[in-house]
Amino acid sequence: MPRHLTEYLLAAAWSNRSVPGYPHVLLASLDQQRHLTLEQRLAGAAPADAPAAPR
């Protein structure tokens, strides 16, 4: 998880709305009009935008 991004947003007055037991980081802007969910990618998993592997 990009810790530097999380730290930057928290320093810019975003709040951490994460729920205990939920494996993602939930951030909300100060005005509550923007939300960001950071999901943890499993080791060895391809990014969602990666091209499909040839068959």
MODELLER restraints for C-alpha pairs under 7 A, 6 or more apart:
rsr = mdl.restraints
at = mdl.atoms
rsr.add(forms.Gaussian(group=physical.xy_distance, feature=features.Distance(at['CA:1:A'], at['CA:40:A']), mean=5.85, stdev=0.5))
rsr.add(forms.Gaussian(group=physical.xy_distance, feature=features.Distance(at['CA:13:A'], at['CA:29:A']), mean=6.96, stdev=0.5))
rsr.add(forms.Gaussian(group=physical.xy_distance, feature=features.Distance(at['CA:13:A'], at['CA:30:A']), mean=5.81, stdev=0.5))
rsr.add(forms.Gaussian(group=physical.xy_distance, feature=features.Distance(at['CA:14:A'], at['CA:27:A']), mean=6.39, stdev=0.5))
rsr.add(forms.Gaussian(group=physical.xy_distance, feature=features.Distance(at['CA:14:A'], at['CA:28:A']), mean=5.44, stdev=0.5))
rsr.add(forms.Gaussian(group=physical.xy_distance, feature=features.Distance(at['CA:14:A'], at['CA:29:A']), mean=4.43, stdev=0.5))
rsr.add(forms.Gaussian(group=physical.xy_distance, feature=features.Distance(at['CA:14:A'], at['CA:30:A']), mean=5.33, stdev=0.5))
rsr.add(forms.Gaussian(group=physical.xy_distance, feature=features.Distance(at['CA:15:A'], at['CA:27:A']), mean=5.54, stdev=0.5))
rsr.add(forms.Gaussian(group=physical.xy_distance, feature=features.Distance(at['CA:15:A'], at['CA:28:A']), mean=5.28, stdev=0.5))
rsr.add(forms.Gaussian(group=physical.xy_distance, feature=features.Distance(at['CA:15:A'], at['CA:29:A']), mean=6.48, stdev=0.5))
rsr.add(forms.Gaussian(group=physical.xy_distance, feature=features.Distance(at['CA:15:A'], at['CA:30:A']), mean=6.99, stdev=0.5))
rsr.add(forms.Gaussian(group=physical.xy_distance, feature=features.Distance(at['CA:16:A'], at['CA:26:A']), mean=5.91, stdev=0.5))
rsr.add(forms.Gaussian(group=physical.xy_distance, feature=features.Distance(at['CA:16:A'], at['CA:27:A']), mean=4.70, stdev=0.5))
rsr.add(forms.Gaussian(group=physical.xy_distance, feature=features.Distance(at['CA:16:A'], at['CA:28:A']), mean=6.62, stdev=0.5))
rsr.add(forms.Gaussian(group=physical.xy_distance, feature=features.Distance(at['CA:17:A'], at['CA:26:A']), mean=5.05, stdev=0.5))
rsr.add(forms.Gaussian(group=physical.xy_distance, feature=features.Distance(at['CA:17:A'], at['CA:27:A']), mean=5.54, stdev=0.5))
rsr.add(forms.Gaussian(group=physical.xy_distance, feature=features.Distance(at['CA:17:A'], at['CA:28:A']), mean=6.78, stdev=0.5))
rsr.add(forms.Gaussian(group=physical.xy_distance, feature=features.Distance(at['CA:18:A'], at['CA:25:A']), mean=5.31, stdev=0.5))
rsr.add(forms.Gaussian(group=physical.xy_distance, feature=features.Distance(at['CA:18:A'], at['CA:26:A']), mean=4.76, stdev=0.5))
rsr.add(forms.Gaussian(group=physical.xy_distance, feature=features.Distance(at['CA:24:A'], at['CA:37:A']), mean=6.60, stdev=0.5))
rsr.add(forms.Gaussian(group=physical.xy_distance, feature=features.Distance(at['CA:24:A'], at['CA:38:A']), mean=5.65, stdev=0.5))
rsr.add(forms.Gaussian(group=physical.xy_distance, feature=features.Distance(at['CA:24:A'], at['CA:39:A']), mean=4.91, stdev=0.5))
rsr.add(forms.Gaussian(group=physical.xy_distance, feature=features.Distance(at['CA:24:A'], at['CA:40:A']), mean=6.45, stdev=0.5))
rsr.add(forms.Gaussian(group=physical.xy_distance, feature=features.Distance(at['CA:25:A'], at['CA:37:A']), mean=5.69, stdev=0.5))
rsr.add(forms.Gaussian(group=physical.xy_distance, feature=features.Distance(at['CA:25:A'], at['CA:38:A']), mean=5.05, stdev=0.5))
rsr.add(forms.Gaussian(group=physical.xy_distance, feature=features.Distance(at['CA:25:A'], at['CA:39:A']), mean=6.75, stdev=0.5))
rsr.add(forms.Gaussian(group=physical.xy_distance, feature=features.Distance(at['CA:26:A'], at['CA:36:A']), mean=5.91, stdev=0.5))
rsr.add(forms.Gaussian(group=physical.xy_distance, feature=features.Distance(at['CA:26:A'], at['CA:37:A']), mean=4.65, stdev=0.5))
rsr.add(forms.Gaussian(group=physical.xy_distance, feature=features.Distance(at['CA:26:A'], at['CA:38:A']), mean=6.52, stdev=0.5))
rsr.add(forms.Gaussian(group=physical.xy_distance, feature=features.Distance(at['CA:27:A'], at['CA:35:A']), mean=5.68, stdev=0.5))
rsr.add(forms.Gaussian(group=physical.xy_distance, feature=features.Distance(at['CA:27:A'], at['CA:36:A']), mean=5.12, stdev=0.5))
rsr.add(forms.Gaussian(group=physical.xy_distance, feature=features.Distance(at['CA:27:A'], at['CA:37:A']), mean=6.35, stdev=0.5))
rsr.add(forms.Gaussian(group=physical.xy_distance, feature=features.Distance(at['CA:28:A'], at['CA:34:A']), mean=5.86, stdev=0.5))
rsr.add(forms.Gaussian(group=physical.xy_distance, feature=features.Distance(at['CA:28:A'], at['CA:35:A']), mean=4.47, stdev=0.5))
rsr.add(forms.Gaussian(group=physical.xy_distance, feature=features.Distance(at['CA:28:A'], at['CA:36:A']), mean=6.41, stdev=0.5))
rsr.add(forms.Gaussian(group=physical.xy_distance, feature=features.Distance(at['CA:29:A'], at['CA:35:A']), mean=6.35, stdev=0.5))
